[in-house]
């Protein structure tokens, strides 16, 4: 990375104007508005508004290709084609299924990765036809994250259309495995293999509204299985009961005391087991989700949870003077916590861009693809898409695209800003 001087540079690169700003001004609070004065950048930002109908069409088109967890392939192919049409270079799908397209700058670094996630929470066979009434779109995943994918594509398209040249390089990535049991497998692969040691800054576009997420809520998810010999409810009475053990564990977990700040939560989300009302179950299971925006707090909550499960087993065994009840705890998800302070350059870049576009500033915490880079110490934020939404993760999800172009504009200007040295 090259950092010298403090002059605003406007060097020609081919026919395009190289939009550049030196390191001294990088942290200036008005960086966004300085860059916005560049004619090509101004044109790109304007296109994000005037091309809004195109963005909405893309959003619908992407969303009507289903992308269940671990089966994002079909959508990935379609999205890769859209990347090519938008003029991105070296468009490819990596071994995990992430779609990657490049927009080379004058140099390889700084290298900004901007992303949105391909996957939904919906199983194969879900009706994905989008219903549209004016600006209101309805369909599973229409906001989360079809809008993010459409925004990302719009950023690539308008930067190319307006001929914006940047000092650094931008890679555009549609990630797999952001939701649920996907456990960030896409972004994990991206940072650990596909683009290992080559990413300087990361921005995920995910979530409706105009928030800036710089605190990553970590989560730890477990499937707990209790097992016993099982038997007749009357004839075998007096043996350990996996359902009862599960109940003991749930009772303990429900009494956990957690801090409100850093926000820390627990949930037994699903339970199951047993074979019949008049049988002592041979097995019972539960799925547990623990979260905190603080890594150490999450670790201590996990310890408490494991202790609660083991105490429940001990008590159930003692109750029947037995040792035949056993338990296994399988980790089914581990999202690392992390954060960048609000004063960090990447957050301040988003603030300056928002100010330049007269958008409100609101900070948020969340659980997104940014968790992974933040846990690795790589500057990352997640920005909302603009627009308004409701019913995320339900088949009745809606996205109101009224003025959603404001979010697209912010993503465009942020991309240019973070592709500066
Ligand atoms: Zn999402």
Boltz pocket constraint, residues with backbone or C-beta under 6 A from the ligand:
constraints:
  - pocket:
      binder: B
      contacts: [[A, 117], [A, 144], [A, 145], [A, 178], [A, 206], [A, 207]]
      max_distance: 6.0
